[in-house]
Amino acid sequence: MKEIIINFFKSDRSYEGAIRLIIKYSNKVSLKKQLNVQPETPHMKGVIFEELRELAGISHDNFEIMIKNKVKPAEIKEAASAAPAKNAEKIPEVVVGVIKLRKEYPFLSKPDCPDQLKILVADKITSYEQYVQGHKDLFDSEKILQVSGPTVEAFLNNRKIFDELNYYKNNGKLLGQHAVFGQNSRIDQIQKMIVPELVKLKDQLTNNIDRTKKKIKVTPKHPETKNRKARVSEYETELKEVKKLLNLPAGKK
């Protein structure tokens, strides 16, 4: 796996190639869920690059050197790997951000780091980028009403994640106030269910998803639309876990 990922960073770096490696090697269900619902963006590419870096055990310093070098076709021998400075690529800003974040919170690279904090790192990058873009749009009179709510939410979410990371850094234990902890607790409950309970829950979740999606479609401008979409996302995450435990294909009802 390590050599495959290293070769990817040297000869490919495509979003599609990164996703294939994440699906094959990563055990992070939440990250895979993000890939299913989010389009390709610079921050998302940076997040999955960081996961691949961690999976391959590449140090931050070596990764920084590796990513600066220009991508070379796989058939080029490693003897030619010393690329001239003029062929170097600029490191994507989000990758730089992840590297800095890992240096500020070194516990994120340790084997005993709680998975929830690693998930929050990806969420933090997303929230920060949404806030930065939304802050720019606040000065556009035509967009201000559209972006003001999401921008504030992104800022608050970023602060909550910041609090979680700093609390763990200073105390060596989880604060546990972010919503991600509640979702993971629910997954833990599902994993302890017996087969009849899982079958019943599968039917309930399927009905909940269909019913909620119908409400969203019929009244898209309803005040509850945002909350309904969030519930659909939670239902789908739970359903995916249930199907995995029942050994059912993802698309099978």
Steps between C-alpha positions, in 0.01 A plus 500: 500500500775745598683467168176532304410827677853639465493418129162676474643820646796482263320407179129584523342723769165501320183536705356181350816305579500627858138396549576147376778468755282638781224251420748214489716576802330745737279381786346842562129464424435871557763600245359263240156645570635849431634382165151378408328832566765764424628597156869530421645809665853604596429452871350153447800397294726624777307302761531170313866568417563537874320171571712324238815655645408364840409156366840472329685623806665786312644765731387860464844612386534224240149561377567869460810423293317236295203721417726785384645284224326495165285194422688253281351209300525170684734348244775757569767342719561629849859592397351801327301607805723793589289756313646847442352780703338647189285184470371525853127537559349741746356311795121542512406749773277250674784244517719767661220564747476132590877477550492802733204355688683170552805685629290706740321189628760218480271258683299471176777282355520267799340151484294563814343821369118468517342457156252777577780757511634384164150538353476847652823604329341435160186682613706793630667550162163492327341744744790742483497508120123550497539787745775666294297478178180605673674797661599623154143464375368706791625806313287405198155652555337239278642210702494632855164348598594171340837456670470679835339203680736229367801726555419551868434128542831412339680744730331359811570143395865587443518646850339191655757279330777733614373461859499120470858485365637741758324329788651166403841662447494657847323226696566175316131413493195578289274798560227321305266794435508494118213328318736240348522327837126445509503347151784265586318396817200404285722290271639323807143416607418361155809280501376332820159408354401143418379400151121535559555850642716595202236378253231702677723808512580463129130522412447796734794693358395429142150631572637804681728586208225464241248698705740783583628529141140526382436789739812678373389454140142617560592807709865587424470848658351375827677634813581141598665410169852542633429285806329242282805474275718454808273221622513328161878507519492346849249235392713408199813469714319267739346301215839451339635358827195274542539361148869437561420303815232302312738440207258670261607690184491876545226548241275218621189596695 
